[in-house]
Amino acid sequence: MKPEELKKLDAYFKRTFNPTMSVKARPRKDDSAEVYVGDEFLGVVFKDEEDGDLSYNFSMAILDVDL
């Protein structure tokens, strides 16, 4: 993802969910970014461009031990 996309996503996650969240570029991947709360990895946000429409999909795994 481009740096301006990362900044927009970072601001969105901070504003919508938690100010300690951050969005960081993934090494060797340009269609997704990693989402963190502080230093803890939370999930991945994927860029989806289909039929001229742009959206972002956030994916987070929840382990049973965390419940």
HUHU-V504137 format. One record per residue. N is the residue number from 1. RES is the residue in one small letter. SS is DSSP state (@ for helix, = for strand, . for the rest). OMEGA is omega in whole degrees, -180 to 180 (999 if undefined). Layout:
((N;RES;SS;OMEGA) (N;RES;SS;OMEGA))
This chain:
((1;m;.;180) (2;k;.;-179) (3;p;@;180) (4;e;@;176) (5;e;@;179) (6;l;@;179) (7;k;@;179) (8;k;@;179) (9;l;@;179) (10;d;@;179) (11;a;@;180) (12;y;@;-180) (13;f;@;178) (14;k;@;-177) (15;r;@;-172) (16;t;@;-173) (17;f;.;-172) (18;n;.;-179) (19;p;.;179) (20;t;.;179) (21;m;=;176) (22;s;=;179) (23;v;=;-177) (24;k;=;178) (25;a;=;176) (26;r;.;177) (27;p;.;176) (28;r;.;176) (29;k;.;180) (30;d;.;-180) (31;d;.;-177) (32;s;=;179) (33;a;=;179) (34;e;=;179) (35;v;=;-178) (36;y;=;166) (37;v;=;-171) (38;g;.;178) (39;d;.;-176) (40;e;=;177) (41;f;=;-178) (42;l;=;-178) (43;g;=;-177) (44;v;=;174) (45;v;=;-177) (46;f;=;175) (47;k;=;-178) (48;d;=;177) (49;e;=;-178) (50;e;=;178) (51;d;.;178) (52;g;.;178) (53;d;=;180) (54;l;=;175) (55;s;=;180) (56;y;=;-179) (57;n;=;-180) (58;f;=;-179) (59;s;=;-179) (60;m;.;177) (61;a;.;177) (62;i;.;-179) (63;l;.;-180) (64;d;@;179) (65;v;@;178) (66;d;@;-180) (67;l;.;999))
